[in-house]
Amino acid sequence: MYKIFIRPLLFLFDPEQVHHFTFTFLKWSCKIPLVSQILRSCFVVKNEKLEREVFGLKFPNPVGLAAGFDKDAKLYKELTHLGFGFIEIGTVTPKSQPGNEKPRLFRLKKDKGIINRMGFNNHGAWEAAKRLRKNQKVLIGGNIGKNKLTPNDQAIHDYELCFDALYSVVDYFVVNVSSPNTPNLRELQEKEPLTDLLLALQKKNESKPKIRPILLKIAPDLTDEQLWDIIDIVKTTKISGVIATNTTISRENLDSKNQKETGGLSGKPLTKRSTEVIRFLSEKSNNAFPIIGVGGIHSAEDAIEKLSAGASLVQIYTGFIYEGPGLVKKINRKILDSQSK
């Protein structure tokens, strides 16, 4: 029903406008009596065999929503009614910022992809924290970044501010240095500045009453040599794991007319590369740390492939938009089927 009737209608309009419309629609729909229960009965798969314990946290199922969809933690509760085991909010920055000029979000329909150059548009880490204080049961990841105008030599301070703001309201942190949409941000992926950043966050983490897992989100465009550096950095800094991968700046083998738009590409064109990165990190590190697999998951088979490559958990975003909310249910059922064989 979604792909036959709803998606064609939504795809007639500007992607960012549709995003805000669906947000508002879901938010208000869930205020209607019984709607939340109906959604849960349609999309939530509850089974003890789906539960996962990863970096000290217990996930009700291994399928999460990737960062970027609920940037400001406005819809995390309602989104769990669609079957997600965890929600990652953000990327948030210390100060509110509008992001890049519009238009900044583009569908690549022929390729089942999306190009975005949003630029960390958000209302700031403290605003997100206020909303998350009302959270009771949803497992939340906090994806943090630096403000656009903050120079790289002062970036650590921005990440520390976000860490302090969200510490008491998230279950784990994600350090985002891999978005292509903030000028010079990816320079922080280089070994020395990245090690310094993660060590600073770990030092702050250790000063808190309870240690929060810290994950690093990496780009799919890293070379094998750089991936070896990532393995070494994880070992040196003792962070809890890696999220592989963010969006790509590659434009290989695309058929859509608007493929030349600048920004990060997500969706089906990323499926193979993100799985390759997961497999490399898993095999070369001898499974030394957990990996959350994300990038081009448009089917249950795509998710199983990433789990088989070494991911402990998976996240979806673009696949959720193209395939609809039923994708989460399909993945969880496929996982159960694969475990019973």
Secondary structure by P-SEA (a helix, b strand, c coil): ccccccccccccccaaaaaaaaaaaaaaaaaccaaaaaaaaaccccccccccccccccccccbbbccccccccccaaaaaaacccbbbccccccccccccccccccccccccbbbbccccccccaaaaaaaaccccccbbbbbbbbcccccccaaaaaaaaaaaaccccccccccccccccccccccccccaaaaaaaaaaaaaaaacccccbbbbbbbccccaaaaaaaaaaaaaaccccccccccccccccccccccccccccccccaaaaaaaaaaaaaaaacccbbbbbbcccccaaaaaaaaaacccbbbbcaaaaacccaaaaaaaaaaaaaaac
